[in-house]
Amino acid sequence: MRIFLTGGAGYIGSHTLLEVLSQDHEVCVFDDYSNSTPESLRRVETLTNRKFKTVEGSVLDPQCLTQALQEFKPDAVIHFAGKKAVGESVEKPLMYYENNVVGTLNLLRAMEAANCERIIFSSSATVYGDPQFLPITEDHPLGATNPYGQTKLMAEHILRDWAQSRPTASAVILRYFNPLGAHESGRIGEDPNDIPNNLMPYVAQVAVGRRDRLRVWGNDYDTPDGTGVRDYIHVVDLAKAHAAALGFGETHQGCETINIGTGRGYSVLDVVGAFELAAGRAIPYDIKPRRSGDIATCYADPAKAKRLLGWRAEHDLADMCASTWKWQSQNPDGYDS
Ligand SMILES: NC(=O)c1ccc[n+]([C@@H]2O[C@H](COP(=O)([O-])OP(=O)(O)OC[C@H]3O[C@@H](n4cnc5c(N)ncnc54)[C@H](O)[C@@H]3O)[C@@H](O)[C@H]2O)c1
């Protein structure tokens, strides 16, 4: 198959790129490198010993996007390109709506011009808002509590309406829970440009001495140790879910929404403890007040992914920590190392 990956140089994109190349698909990566570097692509090329096409461009540039799609003529698109920091989305909502919503609209128009009707979209468990029951199934009520989540919800609506309007189109919306970890080689991993927003890259940067201490936001939640509980999913499992969704999309028509999680939750202190074991060093932390908008517990019901995609997570928290540590200790300054 010919696969067009927007945002393919980023964290999840680069791991998915590696996975689809190892399955012999032909790939074109389309990325503006606003939150990544071409170095991730060079490393994937070395790891897989496979060549692939790259186009530097933004999904906010319809002309460039249409030209790239018309030239590559993909069978399917995986759409990772977007902004993902919840806090930044509160400060810069218009930038988020533009990138994530207008970018998705531009992509669908460009796909129509290139006669491509299959898309896999990166959505997020944030679209569920405050959990009303657990585990979270795909029919859980929706209600994002921040602009980032709203952009994902809007993009989902657009994709659903688009798929409905075209009898042979397929849109597969994957709602990721909390991606963690790195490829087992330690050559690619998560490399935040700024202060990490997510727990694991922050923990990893404390472990290598780039940051002093971890801040744990609240230890008075109604959870076993008082800290927030999340469903962490290994990025390599997540990449394999995209490969499975590509196969599913070949015969699927319409729009399907699928949770990608493990079905089990770990607390912040579970993650800290597992990382200390993997790295063989202590992670100093301070307990801080709860952050507004944070929830106590969230984990997926992943049964639909098993049923429709034949996929389930295979890696556990220890694997996620060990691979993150390998990546971070071998690349203390990320791709600049
Ligand atoms: N990492 C998470 O915790 C998480 C959770 C749920 C959903 N998601 C979604 O998954 C997708 C990938 O996330 P990630 O963690 O790999 O993020 P990332 O920032 O590492 O990757 C996104 C990639 O898209 C590129 N990009 C951004 N805006 C672009 C634009 N306008 N045009 C072209 N390229 C652009 C960036 O340069 C980067 O390479 C995002 O859509 C994100 O919202 C991520």
The ligand as a Gaussian input file, in Angstrom:
#p B3LYP/6-31G(d) Opt

LIG

0 1
 N        1.409000      12.149000      22.470000
 C        0.227000      12.110000      23.059000
 O        0.136000      12.068000      24.286000
 C       -1.047000      12.066000      22.230000
 C       -2.237000      11.578000      22.810000
 C       -3.388000      11.563000      22.035000
 C       -3.382000      12.038000      20.723000
 N       -2.216000      12.525000      20.198000
 C       -2.229000      13.040000      18.825000
 O       -1.368000      12.255000      18.022000
 C       -0.757000      13.071000      17.008000
 C        0.744000      12.879000      17.052000
 O        1.195000      13.218000      18.353000
 P        2.742000      13.166000      18.749000
 O        2.797000      12.897000      20.207000
 O        3.490000      12.308000      17.826000
 O        3.100000      14.686000      18.526000
 P        4.403000      15.343000      17.848000
 O        4.320000      16.806000      18.105000
 O        5.628000      14.610000      18.247000
 O        4.138000      15.050000      16.305000
 C        3.318000      15.876000      15.505000
 C        4.060000      16.121000      14.199000
 O        3.255000      16.963000      13.372000
 C        4.067000      17.994000      12.844000
 N        3.175000      19.135000      12.609000
 C        2.554000      19.923000      13.506000
 N        1.828000      20.868000      12.888000
 C        1.995000      20.658000      11.541000
 C        1.507000      21.301000      10.378000
 N        0.703000      22.366000      10.460000
 N        1.867000      20.799000       9.180000
 C        2.687000      19.717000       9.065000
 N        3.187000      19.088000      10.140000
 C        2.848000      19.549000      11.361000
 C        5.121000      18.264000      13.893000
 O        6.290000      18.864000      13.361000
 C        5.387000      16.838000      14.401000
 O        6.377000      16.206000      13.609000
 C       -1.211000      14.502000      17.276000
 O       -2.292000      14.802000      16.418000
 C       -1.671000      14.461000      18.714000
 O       -2.667000      15.414000      18.986000
 C       -1.051000      12.537000      20.904000

